[in-house]
Amino acid sequence: MKLFVTVTPNLEKLLLNEIKEIFKTNKLTPPTYTETLGGIEITLSDNMTTEQKDYYLWSVSNCSRLAESVRIRVGSIKSSNFKQLKSGLKSLELQEFLPTPEKEPQVIVSSSGSTLYHTNAIKERFIEHFNKFKQEIAFDVNAIKLKPLKKLLKNLKYDLRKLQSDKKNKNNKNNKNNKNNKNKNSNIDNEDDDGDKTLIIESEEEISNKINIAQKQLDEMMSTQLLVPQTKFFLRVENNVAQLSLDACIPSDGDLLYKRTKDKYISEAPIRETLASAIIMSIKDDGGGGGGGGSSSGQSDFDEESYEKEEDLNLDLNKTNIWDPFVGSGTLIQEAVNLLLKPKPSSCTNYRRSFQFENFKNHSTERYIEYLESINKPISPLIKNTMLIGSDIDKKAINSSIFNFSNNGYQHDNIKFFQGDFQSIYSNQILELGNNNNNGIIKPFTIITNLPYGTRILNKNKSQKVKEVIINDSDPFSNLDSYSMPDSSFENDTNFYLNDNLPQDLEKLFKRFGDMLHKSSNSIIRNVFVLNGNSHFQSISTNNGNHSFKWKKILDFKNGGLSVELLKMRRKKIKQRK
């Protein structure tokens, strides 16, 4: 059995490290890994039982915060022509992965270097194959779920007819015939210790009630069967070989895997939860030493000797506070809390996601529930005197953040959100909190933020008076709108070009942000990590290299189809007077 876990390109190494840690935590034997563009292929040993293999699928689906999808490799078949393709499809065991015959599966087809290049024609052959054997699927569903209930209903109806017939003939037969009829009655099911038959005859009303109950259950099961989501397939034909895979987590009409926060309110141009996790992991694991393909320096003239030595951050909440000055819907802070405090390894904190594999024929619900109970843990308490601050000039963004945190079980005074411009927040809140001496220990702030970069919509309102909002305040959210992120496949073009659009308000924002960092004390703001997508940001924010810091690129990837880079601030060394 092979699994293929997809991820945003350039994050493969981060994903591989995460998967290894997941399997280690779940006490699973290390499988064989193959790193490819956009994902990690996991090969499980043939010596494993089906039950053992289940835990690899379950653990990745529930515990990974980077995976965009988890696919099962069904098999490879020769496909130099349609005859070979159809013959090969017949050889693949698909029934166990198709939970319903009522819906055609979604099939995503791609082809390269093959004689079969017309993707729509390839898709048509797959759908034809499904329609030919869907009666076998219907038989499986009928045998497993519906047949016992149908049999019970049939027996009850027979008993009712038999009872009505006996009643009708009772007055026309003698006692002997009546006795014989009663002995044949299917409702005789008791015998006393002496061997005498004891009659237990249900009334017409009792049998009719049982029929009504059974019929209602059957109708509900039939209607439920129509609602069962169908599995999504991926058919890739390359060099005349077709590789068939299926999405084990997300059905044809389901939300993508990154949408793991239930009923999430989203601000404009949000970042995916998976990408936010990648940012936190890159910072947490090696202090920004690079997690997946970023160049060693964002600027060609970067002189290591002129800048402060990098620390091993490990993003320890005992040593730092966190501030996101462009918080949006709170995704970066939420992922930081989830990763640093590890409330539980699954998607969020107060609900269980449903995955497509739960609808598969051989899925064990009982074992799966036991597994979930073994991994899910209550929310950990936040570290005392550690602050997680989110701020934004947009009230809608602040409301979204508060709702998302509260809706996922976080209620704590040390998670605060402020409405206002970042410079006002720094002057009125961050300076005070950063200088707050807790038992002789001063905690600096680490800034982690997703900056506007041109195609992200800027809030053009004038700076507003700072408003503090504690997370456990209750605000109305009825007018909040959802924003749907565009889907980006790992097969898309991965060329890296930053946006060079520079409206005047964006240029001013970059300059003001750089000025704030330039003037900030190292004891107040120690580290800064910025997700940037604009080619002008580095030069403008550093005042063309004249400020007290420069940027170092530690990661680059695509965010909703836009090229972005994760930058780390490096301060210049303070020259000592002789």
Secondary structure, DSSP 4 states (H G I P E B T S, - for coil): -EEEEE--TT-HHHHHHHHHHHHHHTT----EEEEETTEEEEE--TTS-HHHHHHHHHHHHHH-SS-SEEEEEEEEEE-SSHHHHHHHHHHS--GGG---SSSPPEEEEEEESSS---HHHHHHHHHHHHHHHHHHHHHHHIIIIIHHHHHHHHHHHHHHHHHHHHHHHGGGS-HHHHHHHHHH-TT--EE-TTS-EE-----HHHHHHHHHHHHHHHHHHHHHHHHSPPPEEEEEEETTEEEEEEESSS-TTSPPTT--STT----SS---HHHHHHHHHHHHHHSSS-SSS--S-SSTT--GGGBPPPP--TT-TTT-EEEETT-TTSHHHHHHHHHHH-S-SSSSSS-----GGGGSTT--HHHHHHHHHHH--PPPPPPTT--EEEEES-HHHHHHHHHHHHHTT---TTEEEEES-HHHHIIIIIHHHHH--BTTBPPPEEEEEE---SSSPPP-SPP---EEEETT-----TTPPP-PPPP--TTS------B----HHHHHHHHHHHHHHHHS-TTTEEEEEEEE-BTTHHHHHTTTTTSSEEEEEEEEEEETTEEEEEEEEEEBPPPPP-
